[in-house]
Every structure is written in structure tokens, then in C-alpha cells.
Amino acid sequence: MSGAGAPDLRVDATGLRVAVIAGSWHQEIMNDLIKGAHETIMGMGADHTLFRVGGAFELPLAAQAALTPAEQGGGGFDAVVCLGIIIRGGTPHFDFVANAVTDGLTRVQLDTGRPVGFGILTTDNEQQAIDRSGAPGAPESKGQEAAEAALHLAVTARHIRTEGPSMRLVPGTPQA
């Protein structure tokens, strides 16, 4: 499985507000993804709100609305965890949707400067989605992994923004 060698991204995310945005297709699998994200967010001390959208294609706009500052008419969340399921069919629809969602969520993250956890399952069949859903006996939980990544990045970005300007390079230390 692709989860082999995954890093430990647990952080203290106390005080962070997270929007979990989930598609509505493949409800049973989606519920397992949501459960993994929920347990992870709660375990790291953050607060969260679940929002549902029609499908994966709708995730970027919902993420943008959630991450836009409240004073600009948005939700003002610190991070979002986007969960969706795109299963390959017999037409190019899969490729168009998967690319659009990936590009859209990347753009939202960069435009808002806030983390987007990417919990979008892009699989060839339903069994592959179940195997990544965090269902009992499943070897992976992409809902958990997306939540961990978003919260870790939120804490890291806050640290960079707080500490970055005051950091001094020490002579003789390796630089990136």
C-alpha cells in the first residue's frame, strides 16, 4: 500500500478551526473517511465543522469559501480537509474531474495561504476506495492522513510566520 513509510504528523492543534468538506457520492465509504478525519482532528485538539457538497468537483469552491477570512465574507477557518471519491469509469470523465479537483484545491491553498488536506480517493474500483477509507480492516485511512497533513501544515505555517522574520542564520550551518 502507498501508506507504507508515512510520517508521524501529529501536532498540538489546540485553537485551530477546521472545515471538513465532504462529497456525497459513495456514502458508506465517505462516512469512513469523515470518521478518520473527525477522530484525528479531535485527537489533536482542534475544533471542526462538517460541510457536505454534491461531489468532488464542488470541493474547491467550498474550500475557498471556508478559508476566505470572515471579514471578506468567508468562513475564516484555519484549514480545510477535503474528502471525495472519484472512481474510474469507462469514459474520460474520471480524468477531467480528478485533474480539476487537484488543480482547484492546489490553487485554493496557494491563493488563501491556508492548508488544504487532500483526502480525494482516485481509484480504479470501489474496493480500492474501501481499502483507503479507514473502514474496519482497511489498511489505510486517507481521511486521517488528510487531517494530519492539514493540521501539521497549519501549525508549521503559523510557526514560520511567527518565527521566520526573527530567525538568524548561524555561520557554518547548512542552508536549504
Salt bridges, closest charged atoms under 4 A:
ASP8 OD2 - ARG10 NH2 2.62
GLU39 OE2 - LYS35 NZ 3.92
ASP78 OD1 - ARG114 NH1 3.71
ASP95 OD1 - ARG88 NH1 3.63
ASP111 OD2 - ARG107 NE 3.09
ASP124 OD1 - ARG88 NE 2.88
GLU140 OE1 - LYS142 NZ 2.89
GLU145 OE1 - LYS142 NZ 2.94
